[in-house]
Amino acid sequence: MENPNLTNIKVWDPLVRIFHWSLAFFFFLAYIVEDDLIGVHTYAGYTVALLVSFRLIWGFIGTPYARFSDFVTSFKAVKTYLSQLFVGKTKHYIGHNPAGGLMIIALLTSLIITTFTGMFLFATEGHGPFGGTFLSQLSEGPLEDIHEFFANFTVFMVVIHLSGVIVSSLLYKENLVKSMVTGKKLINVKTEENADENI
Ligand code: HEM
C-alpha cells in the first residue's frame, strides 16, 4: 500500500529548470569549442552571462526555493552539515542543502569572473560589449590566464557539484536529477520538519 504521508511537491519552478539545463549546455559548449570556433564560443559565453544575470535577479524575486534566502547560510551551518554528513545524521532539505547552497554561490561567482574576463579579453582586440572602452588598451596575456583559470576552476567545481548531487541522492534515496527535470520532489510530510513552510 502507498504511504499516505508521501506527497509530491513543486520545488523547482520552470525558470530555474530552464536556467539550469541551459547553463550546463552553454557552459560546456563554450568550454569545448574554445578558440576553434570563436563565434560559437563568444555567443555561448554571452548566453552564460545572461543566464547568470537572470539567476541573480531570480534569487531575490523568484519562487520560495529559488531564493537565496532559502539556501544561502553561514559557513558554520555548512561546516555542521558536512560534519553530520560523515556520520549520516544530516537533516533533509527540500530545497538546496547548506553545502549545495555554498556550491551554487561559488559556481555563479566563478561563472561571473569567467564570462567577464572573456568579454574583457575580447575587448583587447576591439570587439564585444567593452570593445570601445579603455579595455582595448590592455594587453591580453594576464586576462587570458585569468579567463582560462576560472573556466577550468568552474569545471573542477562542477565535478564536486555532481559528486554532491550523487551523494545526496543516494543518502536520501531521492532522484535529484529527475527533480531538476520535473520540478517535483516526493516528500514525507510526517518526517519533514519544514515540509509545509513553502508549499
Ligand atoms: C550533467 C550535468 C549536471 C547535472 C546532472 C546537474 C544536476 C543538478 C541538480 C540535481 C541540481 C539540484 C541540486 C539540489 O537538489 O540541491 C543542480 C543545481 C545546480 N546546478 Fe547542476 N548539474 C549539472 C551540470 C551543471 C553545470 C555544468 C553547472 C554550471 C556550470 C551547474 C550549476 C548548477 C547550479 C547553479 C544549480 C543551482 C540551481 C538553481 O537553484 O538555480 N550544473 N544541478
Boltz pocket constraint, residues with backbone or C-beta under 6 A from the ligand:
constraints:
  - pocket:
      binder: B
      contacts: [[A, 16], [A, 19], [A, 20], [A, 23], [A, 24], [A, 25], [A, 27], [A, 28], [A, 55], [A, 65], [A, 66], [A, 94], [A, 95], [A, 96], [A, 97], [A, 100], [A, 104], [A, 107], [A, 108], [A, 154], [A, 158], [A, 161], [A, 162], [A, 165], [A, 176], [A, 177], [A, 178], [A, 180]]
      max_distance: 6.0
